[in-house]
Amino acid sequence: MSDTAGMRGARGGFRMGAHSGPAAKANDTRATLHRIGQWLVPYRLQIIIVLIFAVLSSAFSIIGPKMLGKVTTKLIEGLLAYYYGTGLLTDFDYMRRIVFSLVILYIFSAIFAYIQGFIMTKVAMDVSYELRDAVSKKMHKLPLNYYDTKSRGDVLSRITNDIDLISQTLNQSLSQLVTSVATVIGIMIMMLSISFVMTLASLTIIPLSFGVIAYIFKHSQKFFKSQQRSIGELNGHVEETYSGHVVVKAFGCEEDAIRRFDKINESLYDSAWKSQFISGMMMPIMRIIGNLGYVLVSILGGYLAIKHVLELGDIQAFIQYVRNFTRPISQMATISNTLQSTIAASERVFEFLDEDNEVQEKDLIQEEPNFKGEVMFKNVSFGYLPDQTIIKDFSAVIEAGQKVAIVGPTGAGKTTIMKLLMRFYDIDSGQILLDGYDIYDFSRERLRNHFGMVLQDTWLYNASILENIRYGTFDATEEEVIEAAKAAHCDEFIRTLPHGYHMMMNEESSNISQGQKQLFTIARVILANPKVLILDEATSSVDTRTESLIQKTMTNVMKGRTSFVIAHRLSTIKDADVILVLKDGDIIEQGNHEELLAKKGFYEDLYNSQFAYEDD
């Protein structure tokens, strides 16, 4: 026994598990950007280097217009001298040196831009890798009720589409954003070096530009969020319809599936075109604002040239700077479109990462007990929702080595009892003991090592038959796998398949029958050789002859170990040592087959409803 027994009344308080950390506020752009920044902190040195190289690359390219302006000034001076009859005074050596210097500068600018892009791409890929790794690990830390309450397609969309968008933004837009910022700052410095007055005049477009960006960003963000949410819903519907297409066709529900798809697709279309239209207005508006600044600078520059305040070459250079100045601002405006989708996607990913983890307790019992298989339920209560109790004050004692059958109508709580035993869910109150040890004194992994479970719903993954049977017992040899397959009566037909045990299962495992899948999962449990067996409708998908063979095999496998058998076909559990009859989450009858029939109670009604016609 342990001190955790006194905590069972508060078990519902940690059904969802300990929180993994403070969650960001939903739909909080600033918090989301801060979270993205935290993922970039380990790469601050690389990012600083990228910033330096971006500044150098931009600086070398930015100096160009001013140097070309000097060449223009020299040419104009020479032409004016020729016009007034003083001879062509153009200094070609000076111009040659300027042009040569420009070539060198542009080469260095290209080299620095390449290095900057290489480092930034490496950082983006590393961050994306770590983010995917964190999401992958998080999947295995979440409690089962998270997946029970979330759409499969929505979860997959967060893991695939949303992370892909983040990766793409980090890889492409982030580097472009750094370059644009560096270019804006560099051009500002060069403009100030030419004329303070003209710089002030050109800067009048800055507040207007950023005001437009902020306004559009604010009003389009809600549509980008709605777009990402609709994509998740659409993925969920498509995935469910695709995986259940046989059922959809069998029940003639194609029209209903299409109508639901059209509804979600219409919602996606509505949010997508609004977000793209509003954000798409940014470039034309920015172009108009840029042209206004260009006209203003041209007029003012002409006036200053007439007054001999500025040289024509400087005016030419300044006009180029103004045009180049609006370009990175326009680029930042374009990037903001991508950033809006990325922020919406990031929120969804961070929401997933901030979900409560399954409680990971430490092993309170260090030595490994030599379990015999005695199981005791003491006043166990549980509900999937706090206000809906399914298991009500359930108590039972199962001796080591007994074969226990659990029967009852659908929804009585048969499978739920087994899920509580294996700690797929945590009980609200009571105790579950394994050989006198509270199951909460062990970590889930250590506890489940002693159980073997065969479910009605089979699960196989995209690997060979050998690897599927060996799943969970990875150190088993091929000979041991074959022996387990023989015990499950699937060795013979495996050898008739192409490549035998090395035949690859496809993603849906549709290249074998449902009954064959079930036999593989039974062979998997036999190979694991657990202390306690749990068979939840384990033979529901096999034919009568195969079921009979499996029953004989399982009888041998269950000798000497505690076994729980959940079955609707009562003919399969006649030889059970104890039959627990459940109704509404509690045991209403228990005993062996003959004893329960003699009571003429609920079990007899269940039995007669299935087999009375056979006795006639």
Salt bridges, closest charged atoms under 4 A:
ASP93 OD1 - ARG96 NH1 2.65
ASP126 OD2 - LYS122 NZ 2.84
ASP133 OD2 - LYS137 NZ 3.13
ASP154 OD2 - ARG158 NE 3.09
ASP154 OD1 - ARG348 NH2 3.27
ASP162 OD2 - ARG348 NE 2.69
ASP164 OD1 - ARG132 NH2 2.48
GLU239 OE2 - ARG152 NH1 3.29
GLU240 OE1 - ARG260 NH1 3.84
ASP256 OD1 - ARG259 NH2 3.79
ASP270 OD2 - LYS274 NZ 3.37
GLU351 OE1 - ARG158 NH1 3.35
ASP354 OD2 - ARG35 NH1 2.87
ASP356 OD1 - HIS19 NE2 3.56
GLU358 OE2 - ARG444 NE 3.31
GLU361 OE2 - ARG423 NH2 2.85
GLU361 OE1 - ARG444 NH1 3.77
ASP363 OD1 - ARG446 NH1 3.71
GLU368 OE1 - ARG446 NE 3.05
GLU368 OE2 - HIS450 NE2 2.83
ASP426 OD1 - ARG423 NH2 3.37
ASP426 OD2 - ARG444 NH2 3.06
ASP428 OD1 - ARG15 NH2 1.97
ASP438 OD2 - ARG8 NH2 2.68
GLU467 OE2 - ARG470 NH2 2.47
GLU478 OE2 - HIS502 NE2 3.55
GLU483 OE2 - LYS486 NZ 3.89
ASP491 OD1 - ARG495 NE 3.08
GLU537 OE2 - HIS568 ND1 2.72
GLU547 OE2 - ARG569 NH2 3.26
ASP575 OD1 - LYS403 NZ 2.84
GLU604 OE2 - LYS600 NZ 3.64
